[in-house]
């Protein structure tokens, strides 16, 4: 019990695993089962939690707890699932850059992991080999793996390095699946050890390391493994033999194309003799052979003497120009020149080795600290850039607002000046109008003057009316920042306007529609107040015939409706809604686009996880896509996942800019780059997925077709559905007027818009809610509509 410790935090897992390490000898089956579940949860957390969780786990020495378990476990525990789960946690930790760097910086981590090769548990062995193979690909990790195999040689009391791996390749257990998985993992590790690290650029190193495997008898074992007939294993075997043949051809070029048989001492000596026979080095060869003949063969330490000679020659060949040792097997990082001077004292050699290890350890620690500081600087720089971007955005926004405000104020002043000018003219003309009307009506003017003044008065009245209309129209436009004026009062009853008087004689009768359709619309009641509209899609009258609407008569429904309540609920009155003045600020404060490198980090992580599950190289995956997966290497669910990681045009453009650095690309980046080179990659992948999904879709489609057929029959026969539509048609014709009203039918999709018509008395009520209440009160039988159409719900999902 950890008290108040957060069970999702890294400290919880570290404390629990420490407790397991303290009680390894006392654990029973139930404790082991709980421990397995705990460690599995930790593995999932390391793989899926945020970076802060991993960093916290590392800082709390979580890796050391895992290594302590691997070091202390007994035989029974090493063969159980808990061991496999612990190895899985280390593997999950290495999927993270910080975790991987911490594993490489730990002095004993890789050696402790390699010790797990001594167990019989196949899953544990495969996981360890995958970890070691992955470390070979990391800069600085290849040599650590070779040193770990030297450590395992001593730990397992092997005669030579890699002896256990070759024995596992040769051994047959009878369990085909486990046996093939283990042998595939071993061959994958061997290929990684041969072709990465120093093996990427140096032929001598590849020949040196491969010779160890050849001396252990790997060639006849490879021929034996061909009998398994496994495509994945065969690809690893083919790669091993292909690289070996290429290296031997390149090596033979140094001896004028003569093949060198590494198993024949006579052949190798003959080739060497011919090579340097005429050179100044030939006397040295003779001297070496002569002194080798002088080595005493009866002493007990003769084996050590020959071993020392072998290691010295290996060191001469392998040591790089800078004095670096790609393999610690020959003489463990001892410079050849310094070795010559130090051979007299074995104590000095060991002291020098210790100093080198300490220097390397200090260098690794400093490199880790430097990398951490660089990451912190990058984070601070990104934060600074984001703040500067936000500040510039706000500054630009403020400048625009100030300019807009000034422009609006100027427009307002101009409009106010115009208003005052028009009002002044209006007052003047109104006074002139009154004077002229008074003179005309009083009869104080002669007839000819009256006539002249009448014309003048009518002209002024017309001008007055025009000015009135102008200022009224101007006043109807709300100024910026001011509310709109109230609407003008309604005209007096039965008072026709001037335009109406001019048009009364031109009004003609409207052409009547067919008598059958007209009869349905004549009795429709009309609301006494403006109503909210139901935004349906009205069907033209010429499209009603032959549809369900031709059989419906909605006018009968009105007698069952409470039209006054309906009118009161959906009157056109709406409360004013104050717009949120902070929208611009909210839009400005939206989450900023994250600055990314090449491809998105989360997408890259998910893609890498998918590729690790596939266990196929990019070349193998491309071959499977091109051949429509004839070997059935891609499961259906994996093809579906691959469709989520089709390279987009943006990603292709970004990756193309780094095409010259393809070897330095992350696994996901390189995968997307290489897949983008396949012509019609996405279409091929979709075709492959269609092929694998076809049978399943065929069965599913048949079920859906049957469901849709039954639902169609139910809809055609349903009496309650027709009654529903009659009720909606009656309500819509009552609530709508003008072009939307007097409908004989509407499109079924309009039913979805009933929720858009809100009630004015209750903001939470819509026309749909009101329809439900009417059905419950007036037509309870319509509530059983689902009994008529039980298959419609499932058919709607098709």
C-alpha positions in Angstrom: 0.0 0.0 0.0 1.5 3.3 -1.1 -0.9 5.6 0.8 -1.8 8.7 -1.1 0.5 8.0 -4.0 -1.0 8.7 -7.4 -1.6 5.3 -9.0 -1.1 6.8 -12.5 2.2 8.5 -11.6 5.7 7.2 -12.2 6.5 7.2 -8.5 3.8 4.7 -7.9 5.3 2.2 -10.3 8.9 2.8 -9.1 7.8 2.1 -5.5 5.8 -1.0 -6.4 8.7 -2.5 -8.4 11.1 -1.7 -5.6 8.8 -3.6 -3.3 8.8 -6.6 -5.7 12.6 -6.6 -5.8 12.7 -6.7 -2.0 10.4 -9.7 -1.7 11.5 -11.8 -4.7 12.1 -14.9 -2.6 8.8 -14.6 -0.8 6.5 -14.1 -3.8 3.8 -16.7 -4.3 1.7 -17.3 -7.5 -0.8 -14.7 -6.6 1.9 -12.1 -5.9 3.5 -12.9 -9.3 0.2 -12.5 -11.1 -0.4 -9.1 -9.5 3.2 -8.1 -10.3 2.8 -9.1 -14.0 -0.4 -7.0 -14.3 1.4 -4.0 -12.6 4.5 -4.3 -15.0 2.2 -4.7 -18.0 0.4 -1.4 -17.0 3.8 0.3 -16.6 4.8 -0.9 -20.1 1.6 0.6 -21.6 2.2 3.8 -19.7 5.8 4.1 -21.0 4.5 3.6 -24.5 1.5 5.9 -24.4 1.9 8.5 -21.6 3.4 12.0 -22.2 7.1 12.8 -22.2 6.9 14.2 -18.6 5.9 10.7 -17.4 8.9 9.1 -19.0 11.3 11.8 -17.7 9.8 11.5 -14.2 10.3 7.7 -14.3 13.9 8.1 -15.3 14.6 10.7 -12.7 13.1 8.4 -10.0 15.6 5.7 -11.1 12.9 3.5 -12.6 15.4 2.0 -15.0 17.6 0.9 -12.2 14.7 -0.8 -10.5 14.0 -2.8 -13.6 17.7 -3.8 -13.9 17.8 -4.8 -10.2 15.0 -7.3 -10.9 16.9 -8.7 -13.9 20.0 -9.1 -11.7 18.3 -10.6 -8.7 15.7 -13.0 -10.2 16.1 -16.7 -9.6 15.7 -19.5 -12.2 11.9 -19.9 -11.7 11.3 -16.2 -12.0 13.5 -15.9 -15.1 11.4 -18.4 -17.0 8.1 -16.8 -16.0 5.9 -14.0 -17.6 7.2 -11.4 -15.1 10.6 -11.5 -16.7 9.1 -11.0 -20.1 7.1 -8.1 -18.9 10.2 -6.4 -17.3 12.1 -6.8 -20.6 9.0 -5.3 -22.4 9.2 -2.2 -20.1 12.8 -1.7 -21.1 11.9 -2.0 -24.7 9.0 0.5 -24.3 11.4 2.9 -22.5 13.8 2.8 -25.5 11.0 3.9 -27.9 11.4 7.3 -26.4 14.5 9.5 -27.2 15.1 10.4 -23.6 14.7 6.8 -22.4 17.0 5.5 -25.2 19.7 8.1 -24.3 19.4 7.1 -20.6 19.7 3.4 -21.4 22.8 4.0 -23.5 24.4 6.2 -20.8 23.9 3.6 -18.1 27.2 1.8 -17.5 25.6 -1.7 -16.9 22.2 -1.6 -18.5 23.0 -3.3 -21.8 25.2 -6.0 -20.1 22.3 -6.7 -17.7 19.8 -7.0 -20.5 22.2 -9.4 -22.4 22.2 -11.7 -19.4 18.6 -12.6 -20.1 19.7 -14.5 -23.1 20.6 -17.4 -20.8 17.0 -18.3 -20.1 14.8 -20.8 -22.0 11.8 -18.5 -22.3 11.5 -17.8 -26.0 9.5 -14.6 -25.6 12.1 -13.1 -23.3 14.9 -14.1 -25.7 13.2 -12.6 -28.7 12.6 -9.3 -26.8 16.2 -9.1 -25.7 17.5 -9.7 -29.2 15.1 -7.0 -30.6 16.5 -4.6 -28.0 20.1 -5.4 -28.8 19.4 -5.2 -32.6 17.8 -1.8 -32.2 20.8 -0.5 -30.1 23.1 -1.5 -33.0 21.3 1.0 -35.2 21.8 3.9 -32.7 25.0 5.9 -32.9 27.4 4.7 -30.2 25.3 1.7 -29.4 26.9 -0.9 -31.8 30.1 -1.2 -29.8 28.2 -1.4 -26.5 26.3 -4.4 -27.9 29.5 -6.2 -28.9 30.9 -5.5 -25.4 27.7 -6.8 -23.9 28.1 -10.1 -25.9 31.7 -10.3 -24.4 30.2 -9.8 -21.0 27.6 -12.5 -21.7 30.4 -14.9 -22.8 32.0 -14.7 -19.3 28.6 -14.7 -17.6 27.4 -17.9 -19.4 31.0 -19.5 -19.3 31.0 -19.8 -23.1 34.1 -20.8 -25.1 33.6 -18.0 -27.7 31.4 -15.0 -28.2 28.0 -15.7 -29.9 28.2 -19.4 -29.1 24.7 -19.5 -27.5 23.2 -17.8 -30.5 24.6 -20.3 -32.9 23.5 -23.2 -30.7 19.9 -21.8 -30.6 20.0 -21.5 -34.4 20.9 -25.1 -34.7 18.6 -26.5 -32.0 15.2 -27.9 -32.9 12.5 -27.8 -30.2 9.5 -29.1 -32.1 7.5 -26.0 -31.5 7.5 -24.5 -34.9 6.1 -21.0 -34.2 8.4 -20.3 -31.3 11.4 -21.8 -33.0 11.0 -19.8 -36.2 10.4 -16.6 -34.2 13.6 -17.1 -32.2 15.7 -18.0 -35.2 14.3 -15.0 -37.1 15.2 -12.7 -34.2 18.8 -14.1 -34.0 19.4 -13.7 -37.7 18.0 -10.1 -37.6 20.4 -9.4 -34.7 23.4 -10.9 -36.6 22.6 -8.9 -39.7 22.4 -5.7 -37.6 25.7 -6.4 -35.9 27.4 -7.0 -39.2 26.0 -4.1 -41.2 25.7 -1.3 -38.7 28.3 0.6 -36.7 31.7 0.2 -38.1 30.3 -2.4 -40.5 28.5 0.3 -42.5 31.8 1.6 -44.0 34.6 -0.9 -43.3 35.0 -4.1 -45.2 37.6 -5.3 -42.8 35.3 -5.1 -39.8 32.5 -7.0 -41.6 35.0 -9.8 -42.6 36.4 -9.9 -39.1 33.0 -10.2 -37.3 31.5 -12.6 -39.9 34.6 -14.8 -39.5 33.5 -15.4 -35.9 30.2 -16.8 -37.1 31.8 -18.8 -39.9 34.2 -20.4 -37.4 31.2 -21.4 -35.2 29.6 -23.2 -38.2 26.8 -20.9 -39.3 26.9 -21.9 -43.0 25.6 -25.5 -42.6 23.0 -24.2 -40.0 21.7 -21.7 -42.6 21.2 -24.6 -45.1 19.3 -26.5 -42.4 17.1 -23.5 -41.5 16.0 -23.3 -45.2 13.8 -26.3 -44.5 11.5 -24.3 -42.3 10.0 -22.6 -45.4 9.3 -19.4 -43.6 9.4 -16.3 -45.8 10.5 -13.8 -43.2 13.3 -16.1 -42.0 14.4 -16.8 -45.6 14.7 -13.0 -46.2 17.1 -12.6 -43.3 19.1 -15.6 -44.5 19.2 -14.3 -48.1 20.4 -10.9 -46.8 23.2 -12.5 -44.8 24.4 -14.5 -47.8 24.0 -11.6 -50.2 26.2 -9.3 -48.1 28.7 -12.1 -47.6 29.1 -12.7 -51.3 29.5 -9.0 -52.1 32.1 -8.7 -49.4 34.1 -11.7 -50.7 34.0 -10.3 -54.2 35.3 -7.0 -53.1 37.9 -8.7 -50.9 39.0 -10.8 -53.9 39.6 -7.7 -56.0 42.6 -7.0 -53.7 44.2 -10.2 -54.9 43.4 -9.8 -58.6 40.1 -11.5 -58.4 41.3 -14.7 -56.8 38.8 -16.3 -54.4 40.2 -16.7 -50.9 39.1 -19.9 -49.0 39.0 -18.8 -45.4 38.8 -22.4 -44.3 42.1 -23.4 -45.9 45.4 -22.3 -44.3 47.4 -23.4 -47.4 45.2 -21.4 -49.7 45.3 -18.3 -47.6 49.1 -18.6 -47.2 49.6 -19.0 -50.9 47.5 -16.0 -51.8 49.4 -13.9 -49.2 52.8 -15.1 -50.4 52.0 -14.2 -54.0 50.7 -10.8 -52.9 53.8 -9.6 -51.1 56.5 -11.9 -52.7 58.1 -9.0 -54.5 57.5 -6.3 -51.8 59.7 -5.2 -48.9 57.3 -6.8 -46.5 58.1 -10.3 -47.6 61.1 -10.6 -45.1 58.8 -9.6 -42.3 56.4 -12.4 -43.3 59.2 -14.9 -43.2 60.3 -13.5 -39.8 56.8 -13.9 -38.4 56.5 -17.4 -39.6 60.0 -18.3 -38.3 59.2 -16.9 -34.8 55.8 -18.6 -34.7 57.7 -21.9 -35.3 59.8 -21.1 -32.2 56.7 -20.9 -30.0 56.9 -23.8 -27.5 54.1 -26.3 -27.9 54.5 -28.2 -24.7 53.7 -25.5 -22.2 50.3 -24.9 -20.5 50.1 -21.3 -21.6 50.6 -21.9 -25.4 46.9 -21.3 -26.0 47.1 -17.8 -24.4 50.2 -17.0 -26.6 48.4 -17.8 -29.8 45.3 -15.9 -28.6 47.4 -12.9 -27.9 48.9 -13.1 -31.4 45.5 -13.4 -32.9 44.2 -10.3 -31.0 47.2 -8.2 -31.9 46.7 -8.9 -35.6 42.9 -8.2 -35.3 43.7 -5.0 -33.5 46.1 -3.9 -36.3 43.4 -4.5 -38.9 40.3 -3.2 -37.1 41.7 0.0 -35.4 40.5 3.0 -37.3 42.6 5.9 -38.5 41.6 8.0 -35.5 42.7 5.3 -33.0 39.1 4.2 -32.3 38.3 0.5 -31.7 34.9 -0.6 -33.2 35.1 -4.0 -31.3 36.4 -4.6 -27.8 37.0 -8.3 -28.4 40.6 -8.1 -29.7 42.4 -5.9 -27.1 39.6 -3.9 -25.5 40.3 -0.4 -26.8 44.1 -0.4 -26.4 46.0 1.6 -29.0 48.5 -0.6 -30.9 51.4 1.9 -30.4 50.7 2.2 -26.7 50.3 -1.6 -26.4 53.8 -2.1 -27.7 55.2 0.1 -25.0 52.9 -1.4 -22.3 53.3 -5.1 -22.9 56.0 -5.3 -20.2 53.5 -4.7 -17.4 50.1 -6.2 -17.2 49.2 -4.0 -14.3 49.8 -0.9 -16.4 47.5 -2.3 -19.1 44.6 -2.8 -16.6 45.1 0.7 -15.2 45.0 2.2 -18.6 41.8 0.3 -19.4 40.1 1.6 -16.3 41.1 5.2 -17.1 39.6 4.8 -20.6 36.4 3.5 -19.2 36.1 6.4 -16.7 36.9 8.9 -19.5 34.2 7.3 -21.7 31.7 7.4 -18.8 32.5 11.1 -18.1 32.2 11.9 -21.8 28.8 10.1 -22.0 27.5 12.0 -18.9 28.7 15.3 -20.3 27.1 14.6 -23.7 23.8 13.7 -22.0 23.9 17.0 -20.0 24.7 19.0 -23.1 21.8 17.4 -25.0 19.5 18.2 -22.1 20.6 21.9 -22.1 20.2 22.1 -25.9 16.6 20.8 -25.6 15.9 23.4 -22.9 17.3 26.2 -25.1 15.1 25.0 -28.0 12.0 25.0 -25.8 12.8 28.5 -24.5 13.4 29.7 -28.1 10.0 28.3 -29.3 8.2 30.0 -26.4 9.9 33.3 -27.2 8.9 33.0 -30.9 5.3 32.2 -29.9 5.1 35.3 -27.6 6.5 37.5 -30.3 4.0 36.2 -32.8 1.1 36.8 -30.4 2.4 40.4 -29.6 2.7 41.2 -33.3 -0.8 39.9 -34.0 -2.3 41.9 -31.2 -0.4 45.0 -32.3 -1.7 44.6 -35.9 -5.2 44.1 -34.6 -5.0 47.2 -32.5 -3.8 49.3 -35.4 -6.6 48.1 -37.6 -9.2 48.9 -34.9 -7.8 52.4 -34.3 -7.9 53.1 -38.1 -11.4 51.7 -38.4 -12.5 53.7 -35.4 -11.2 57.0 -36.8 -12.8 56.3 -40.2 -16.1 55.5 -38.6 -16.0 58.7 -36.5 -15.3 60.7 -39.6 -18.2 59.1 -41.5 -20.5 59.8 -38.5 -19.6 63.5 -38.5 -20.3 63.7 -42.2 -23.6 62.0 -41.8 -24.6 64.2 -38.8 -23.8 67.3 -40.9 -25.9 66.1 -43.7 -28.8 65.4 -41.3 -28.7 69.0 -40.0 -28.5 70.4 -43.5 -31.5 68.4 -44.6 -33.5 69.2 -41.5 -32.8 72.9 -42.0 -34.0 72.8 -45.6 -37.0 70.8 -44.4 -38.0 73.4 -41.8 -37.7 76.2 -44.4 -39.8 74.5 -47.0 -42.4 73.4 -44.4 -42.9 77.1 -43.5 -43.2 78.1 -47.1 -45.7 75.3 -47.7 -47.9 76.4 -44.8 -47.9 80.0 -46.0 -48.9 79.1 -49.5 -51.6 76.8 -48.4 -53.0 79.4 -46.1 -53.1 82.0 -48.9 -54.7 79.6 -51.4 -57.3 78.4 -49.0 -58.2 81.8 -47.7 -59.0 83.0 -51.2 -57.2 86.3 -50.8 -55.4 85.8 -54.1 -56.9 86.4 -57.6 -57.7 83.4 -59.7 -54.7 83.7 -61.9 -52.5 84.2 -58.9 -54.2 81.3 -57.2 -53.4 79.1 -60.2 -49.8 80.2 -60.2 -49.5 79.7 -56.5 -51.2 76.4 -56.7 -48.6 75.2 -59.1 -45.9 76.5 -56.9 -47.5 75.0 -53.8 -47.8 71.6 -55.4 -44.2 71.8 -56.5 -43.1 72.7 -52.9 -45.3 70.0 -51.5 -43.7 67.4 -53.8 -40.3 68.7 -52.8 -41.3 68.5 -49.2 -42.5 64.9 -49.6 -39.3 64.0 -51.4 -37.2 65.5 -48.6 -39.3 63.8 -46.0 -38.7 60.4 -47.7 -35.0 61.2 -48.0 -34.6 61.9 -44.3 -36.8 59.1 -43.3 -34.8 56.7 -45.4 -31.6 58.2 -44.0 -32.9 57.9 -40.5 -33.8 54.2 -41.0 -30.1 53.3 -41.5 -28.6 52.9 -38.0 -25.4 54.7 -37.4 -22.3 52.8 -36.3 -22.6 52.0 -32.6 -26.3 53.2 -32.4 -29.5 51.1 -32.2 -31.9 51.0 -35.1 -34.9 53.4 -34.9 -38.4 52.0 -34.2 -40.5 51.0 -37.2 -43.0 53.6 -38.6 -46.6 53.4 -37.4 -49.0 51.3 -39.5 -51.2 53.2 -41.9 -54.8 54.1 -41.0 -57.4 51.4 -41.6 -58.9 51.5 -45.1 -56.5 54.3 -46.1 -55.0 53.4 -49.5 -51.6 54.6 -50.4 -50.8 56.6 -53.5 -49.3 53.6 -55.2 -52.3 51.5 -54.4 -54.6 54.1 -55.9 -52.6 54.0 -59.2 -52.6 50.2 -59.3 -56.2 49.3 -58.4 -57.3 49.3 -62.0 -54.5 47.0 -63.1 -55.1 44.2 -60.7 -56.2 41.0 -62.4 -57.5 37.7 -61.1 -55.1 34.9 -60.3 -55.4 31.7 -62.3 -57.0 29.0 -60.2 -55.4 25.6 -59.5 -57.1 22.3 -60.0 -60.3 22.0 -58.0 -59.2 18.8 -56.1 -56.0 20.5 -54.8 -57.8 23.8 -54.1 -60.4 22.1 -51.9 -57.6 21.0 -49.5 -56.3 24.6 -49.1 -59.6 26.6 -48.9 -60.4 25.7 -45.3 -56.9 26.4 -43.9 -57.2 28.7 -40.9 -54.9 31.7 -40.8 -53.1 33.1 -37.6 -54.1 36.5 -36.3 -50.5 37.5 -35.4 -47.1 37.1 -37.3 -45.7 33.6 -36.7 -42.3 32.1 -36.8 -41.7 30.2 -40.0 -41.1 26.5 -40.5 -38.2 26.3 -43.0 -39.5 23.3 -45.0 -38.9 22.6 -48.7 -42.3 23.0 -50.3 -43.1 20.6 -53.2 -44.6 22.2 -56.4 -48.2 21.3 -57.1 -47.2 19.5 -60.3 -45.1 17.0 -58.3 -47.8 16.0 -55.7 -49.4 13.4 -58.0 -48.2 9.9 -57.4 -46.7 10.6 -54.0 -47.9 9.9 -50.4 -49.2 13.5 -50.2 -51.9 12.9 -52.8 -53.6 10.5 -50.3 -53.4 12.9 -47.3 -56.0 15.6 -46.3 -54.4 17.8 -43.6 -57.4 20.2 -43.3 -59.2 17.7 -41.1 -56.4 18.0 -38.5 -57.1 21.6 -37.5 -60.3 20.6 -35.6 -58.1 18.6 -33.2 -55.5 21.3 -32.6 -55.5 24.1 -30.1 -54.7 26.8 -32.6 -54.7 29.6 -30.0 -52.1 27.9 -27.9 -50.1 27.0 -31.1 -50.3 30.7 -32.2 -49.2 31.9 -28.7 -46.3 29.4 -28.5 -44.8 30.2 -31.9 -45.6 33.9 -32.4 -42.9 36.0 -34.1 -41.9 37.8 -30.9 -38.2 37.3 -30.2 -36.1 38.6 -27.4 -33.1 40.6 -28.6 -29.9 38.8 -28.3 -26.7 40.7 -27.4 -23.8 39.7 -29.5 -20.7 38.7 -27.8 -18.3 41.6 -28.3 -15.4 39.4 -27.4 -15.5 37.1 -30.5 -12.5 38.8 -32.1 -10.5 38.4 -29.0 -11.5 34.7 -28.7 -10.6 34.1 -32.3 -7.3 35.7 -31.7 -6.6 33.6 -28.7 -7.2 30.3 -30.4 -4.6 27.7 -30.0 -1.5 28.5 -32.1 -0.3 26.2 -34.7 2.6 24.2 -33.4 5.8 24.5 -35.3 6.8 21.1 -36.5 9.8 19.5 -38.0 9.3 17.4 -41.2 6.2 15.5 -39.9 4.0 15.7 -36.9 5.5 14.1 -33.8 2.4 12.2 -32.7 1.9 10.9 -36.3 5.5 9.9 -36.4 5.2 8.1 -33.1 2.1 6.2 -34.1 3.6 5.3 -37.5 6.8 3.9 -35.7 4.6 1.8 -33.4 2.7 0.4 -36.4 6.0 -0.4 -38.3 7.4 -2.2 -35.2 4.3 -4.4 -35.1 4.6 -5.3 -38.8 8.2 -6.5 -38.4 8.8 -5.8 -42.1 11.4 -3.6 -43.7 10.4 -0.8 -46.1 11.5 -2.9 -49.1 9.5 -5.9 -47.9 6.4 -3.7 -47.3 6.8 -2.1 -50.8 7.1 -5.5 -52.4 4.0 -6.8 -50.6 2.0 -3.7 -51.8 3.3 -4.1 -55.4 2.5 -7.9 -55.5 -1.0 -7.5 -53.8 0.5 -9.4 -50.8 0.8 -12.8 -52.5 2.7 -14.1 -49.4 0.0 -12.9 -47.0 2.5 -11.1 -44.9 0.1 -8.2 -44.1 -2.9 -8.8 -41.9 -6.1 -7.1 -42.8 -6.1 -4.8 -39.7 -2.5 -3.8 -40.4 -3.4 -2.8 -44.0 -6.3 -0.7 -42.5 -3.8 1.0 -40.2 -1.4 1.6 -43.1 -4.1 3.6 -44.9 -3.9 6.1 -42.0 -0.2 6.7 -42.8 -0.3 7.4 -46.5 2.1 10.3 -47.1 0.3 13.6 -47.9 1.4 16.1 -50.5 2.7 18.4 -47.7 4.7 15.6 -46.1 6.1 14.5 -49.5 7.3 18.1 -50.2 8.9 18.4 -46.8 10.6 15.0 -47.0 11.8 15.7 -50.5 13.8 18.7 -49.2 15.7 16.2 -47.0 16.1 13.5 -49.6 19.9 13.9 -49.5 19.7 12.9 -45.7 17.6 9.8 -46.1 20.0 7.8 -44.0 19.5 10.2 -41.1 15.7 10.1 -41.3 13.7 8.6 -38.4 12.0 5.4 -39.2 8.6 6.9 -39.8 10.0 9.7 -42.0 12.0 7.3 -44.1 9.0 5.0 -44.4 6.7 7.8 -45.7 9.5 9.0 -48.0 10.1 5.6 -49.6 6.4 4.8 -49.9 5.8 8.2 -51.7 8.1 6.9 -54.4 5.7 4.0 -55.2 3.4 4.9 -58.1 -0.2 5.0 -57.0 0.7 3.8 -53.5 -2.5 4.9 -51.9 -4.7 3.3 -54.7 -2.7 0.1 -54.5 -3.1 0.0 -50.7 -6.8 0.6 -51.0 -7.1 -2.2 -53.6 -5.2 -4.5 -51.2 -7.5 -3.6 -48.3 -10.5 -4.1 -50.6 -9.3 -7.6 -51.5 -8.8 -8.6 -47.9 -12.1 -7.0 -46.8 -14.2 -8.2 -49.7 -15.7 -11.4 -48.2 -16.6 -9.6 -45.0 -18.2 -6.7 -46.9 -20.2 -9.1 -49.1 -21.9 -10.7 -46.1 -22.4 -7.3 -44.4 -23.9 -5.8 -47.6 -26.4 -8.7 -48.0 -27.6 -8.1 -44.4 -28.0 -4.4 -45.0 -29.9 -4.9 -48.3 -32.3 -7.2 -46.6 -32.8 -4.7 -43.7 -33.5 -1.8 -46.2 -35.9 -4.0 -48.2 -37.9 -4.8 -45.0 -37.8 -1.2 -43.8 -39.1 0.0 -47.2 -42.1 -2.3 -47.0 -42.9 -1.2 -43.5 -42.8 2.5 -44.4 -45.1 1.9 -47.4 -47.7 0.1 -45.3 -47.6 2.2 -42.2 -50.9 4.0 -41.4 -49.5 5.9 -38.4 -46.7 7.4 -40.5 -49.2 8.8 -43.0 -51.1 10.3 -40.0 -47.9 11.9 -38.7 -47.2 13.5 -42.1 -50.8 14.9 -42.2 -50.3 16.5 -38.8 -47.0 18.1 -39.7 -48.4 19.4 -43.0 -51.4 21.0 -41.2 -49.1 22.7 -38.6 -46.8 23.9 -41.3 -49.6 25.4 -43.5 -51.0 27.2 -40.4 -47.6 28.6 -39.3 -46.3 29.6 -42.7 -47.7 32.2 -45.1 -46.8 33.7 -48.5 -44.6 31.5 -50.7 -44.0 28.9 -47.9 -47.7 28.4 -47.1 -50.6 26.7 -48.8 -48.5 23.6 -49.4 -49.9 20.2 -50.5 -46.7 18.4 -49.5 -43.1 18.9 -48.5 -39.8 17.0 -48.8 -39.2 14.5 -46.0 -35.8 16.1 -45.3 -37.7 19.1 -44.0 -38.7 17.2 -40.9 -35.1 17.7 -39.6 -35.7 21.5 -39.7 -38.6 21.4 -37.2 -36.1 21.8 -34.4 -35.0 25.2 -35.9 -38.4 26.8 -35.2 -38.2 28.0 -31.6 -41.2 28.9 -29.4 -41.5 32.6 -28.3 -42.9 31.7 -24.9 -40.4 29.0 -23.9 -36.9 29.2 -25.4 -36.3 25.5 -24.8 -39.4 24.5 -26.8 -39.3 23.9 -30.6 -41.9 22.9 -33.2 -40.7 19.3 -32.8 -41.4 19.4 -29.0 -44.8 20.9 -29.6 -45.6 18.1 -32.1 -44.7 15.5 -29.5 -47.0 17.1 -27.0 -49.9 17.2 -29.5 -49.4 13.5 -30.3 -49.4 12.6 -26.6 -52.5 14.6 -25.9 -54.6 14.3 -29.0 -53.3 11.3 -30.9 -51.8 8.8 -28.4 -52.0 6.0 -31.0 -49.4 7.7 -33.2 -46.9 7.3 -30.4 -46.6 3.6 -31.3 -45.1 4.4 -34.7 -42.0 2.3 -34.1 -44.2 -0.8 -33.9 -45.1 -0.2 -37.6 -41.5 0.3 -38.8 -39.2 -1.8 -36.5 -36.5 -2.1 -39.2 -36.2 1.6 -40.1 -33.8 2.3 -37.3 -31.2 -0.2 -38.5 -31.9 0.6 -42.1 -31.1 4.3 -41.4 -27.5 3.3 -40.4 -26.9 1.8 -43.9 
